[in-house]
């Protein structure tokens, strides 16, 4: 999920571990079928999606990107009230793929901040628009 933000930050145990201004907040979920190629494609899509003012992208503007791993995007509540997380990839699969997306964005020249994998994060954002896209590959 990609949101345009005026600012966004991630705090872990009282310490800001990632923060941006005027850019994109990416909540990134990984599923079992995702691969290194999926990570490359996701990075390209995030960097080039024309969601910013004037139908421009982070690649066009140099906008900052904050990537936060978010396994709960794959939560399934079709049965009962307790979400099932079976569609989310396990941590040992997801973490390298989240890292691969971040690395691919940086290789494209993006300024990227991140959250901290498998920690309790306080994510704050000031959405612009709000403009939110669900990028599903």
Secondary structure as the mmCIF struct_conf table of DSSP 4:
data_model
#
loop_
_struct_conf.conf_type_id
_struct_conf.id
_struct_conf.beg_label_comp_id
_struct_conf.beg_label_asym_id
_struct_conf.beg_label_seq_id
_struct_conf.end_label_comp_id
_struct_conf.end_label_asym_id
_struct_conf.end_label_seq_id
STRN STRN1 UNK A 2 UNK A 12
TURN_TY1_P TURN_TY1_P1 UNK A 13 UNK A 14
STRN STRN2 UNK A 15 UNK A 28
STRN STRN3 UNK A 31 UNK A 31
TURN_TY1_P TURN_TY1_P2 UNK A 32 UNK A 33
HELX_RH_AL_P HELX_RH_AL_P1 UNK A 36 UNK A 48
STRN STRN4 UNK A 52 UNK A 52
TURN_TY1_P TURN_TY1_P3 UNK A 53 UNK A 55
STRN STRN5 UNK A 56 UNK A 56
HELX_RH_AL_P HELX_RH_AL_P2 UNK A 58 UNK A 61
STRN STRN6 UNK A 64 UNK A 69
HELX_RH_3T_P HELX_RH_3T_P1 UNK A 71 UNK A 74
STRN STRN7 UNK A 76 UNK A 76
BEND BEND1 UNK A 78 UNK A 82
HELX_LH_PP_P HELX_LH_PP_P1 UNK A 83 UNK A 83
STRN STRN8 UNK A 84 UNK A 84
TURN_TY1_P TURN_TY1_P4 UNK A 86 UNK A 87
STRN STRN9 UNK A 88 UNK A 88
HELX_LH_PP_P HELX_LH_PP_P2 UNK A 89 UNK A 90
HELX_RH_AL_P HELX_RH_AL_P3 UNK A 91 UNK A 107
TURN_TY1_P TURN_TY1_P5 UNK A 108 UNK A 109
STRN STRN10 UNK A 112 UNK A 114
TURN_TY1_P TURN_TY1_P6 UNK A 117 UNK A 118
BEND BEND2 UNK A 119 UNK A 119
STRN STRN11 UNK A 122 UNK A 133
#
